[in-house]
Amino acid sequence: MSRRLPKLLIEKYDKKTHRTRQIFEAAAYYVLTYENGPINHRDVNKLLNNGTPKYLRIAYSNKGTAVQTARRLNKLFQTDKFSAAKVVSYEPVVDAPKDAPRAPKKSKT
């Protein structure tokens, strides 16, 4: 039995790179949690001079991927406190008005 194809909402083709970006409808959204609370997840290499962290995914449109990631984190940290939670409410985030003052940019010196 094959998977149902998701509904394509919008797509954009870039003639320069020959890549197409497609936006699909998702049935639900799943996030990783620790002790039933929201988390952020990053990886830091202490051997590098700058030690710039790489932030890893915590939100998924596929339930199976979210559950499997939670299982991997539980195994890595030897716990059972990581889980995947279905996002059931939606609250849009409002951007600041265009004329709102912005913080000055840092110089690259």
C-alpha positions in Angstrom: 0.0 0.0 0.0 1.5 3.3 -1.0 1.5 6.5 0.9 -1.1 9.2 0.1 0.5 12.1 -1.8 0.5 15.3 0.2 -1.3 18.4 -1.2 1.0 20.8 -2.9 0.3 24.3 -1.7 2.8 26.4 -3.6 6.1 26.0 -5.5 8.9 28.2 -6.8 11.4 27.3 -9.5 14.8 28.9 -9.6 16.1 29.1 -13.1 19.6 29.9 -12.0 20.1 26.8 -9.8 17.4 24.6 -11.4 16.0 23.8 -8.0 12.3 23.8 -7.1 11.1 24.6 -3.6 7.8 23.0 -2.8 5.5 23.7 0.2 3.1 20.9 1.2 0.2 20.6 3.5 1.0 18.7 6.7 -1.6 16.6 8.6 0.0 17.5 12.0 3.2 18.7 13.5 5.3 17.0 16.2 8.0 18.4 18.5 10.5 16.8 20.8 10.0 17.3 24.6 12.0 16.6 27.7 9.9 15.9 30.9 6.8 17.1 28.8 8.4 20.6 28.3 9.7 22.3 25.1 13.4 21.9 24.4 16.1 23.1 22.0 18.8 20.7 20.8 22.3 21.6 19.7 25.7 19.9 19.0 29.0 21.6 20.0 32.4 20.4 18.9 34.8 21.4 21.8 37.9 20.7 19.6 37.2 23.6 17.3 38.5 27.0 18.2 35.3 28.8 17.7 33.1 26.0 19.1 30.1 27.3 17.1 27.0 25.2 18.0 24.9 23.4 15.4 21.3 23.6 16.3 19.5 20.3 15.5 15.9 19.8 14.5 13.2 19.5 17.2 10.1 19.8 15.1 8.8 17.3 12.5 5.8 16.9 10.2 6.2 13.1 10.3 5.2 11.3 13.6 7.5 8.4 13.0 10.6 10.5 12.6 9.8 12.5 15.8 9.3 9.3 17.8 12.5 7.7 16.5 14.5 10.8 17.4 13.1 10.8 20.9 14.1 7.1 21.2 17.6 7.9 20.1 17.9 10.7 22.6 16.6 8.5 25.4 19.3 5.9 24.5 22.0 8.5 24.2 21.3 10.1 27.6 20.2 6.8 29.2 16.8 8.1 30.3 13.2 7.8 29.3 12.3 11.5 29.7 12.4 12.5 26.0 9.2 12.1 24.0 7.4 13.4 20.9 4.3 15.6 21.3 1.7 16.5 18.7 1.1 20.2 18.4 -2.6 20.9 18.7 -2.9 24.6 19.0 -1.8 27.3 16.6 -0.9 30.9 17.5 0.5 33.0 14.7 3.5 35.1 15.6 3.2 38.8 14.6 6.2 40.5 13.1 7.3 43.9 14.3 6.1 46.8 12.2 8.5 47.9 9.5 9.0 51.3 11.0 9.9 49.9 14.5 13.4 50.7 15.7 16.0 48.0 15.2 19.1 47.1 17.2 22.3 48.4 15.5 24.3 45.8 13.5 27.6 44.6 15.0 30.7 45.5 13.0 32.8 42.6 11.7 36.2 43.8 13.0 
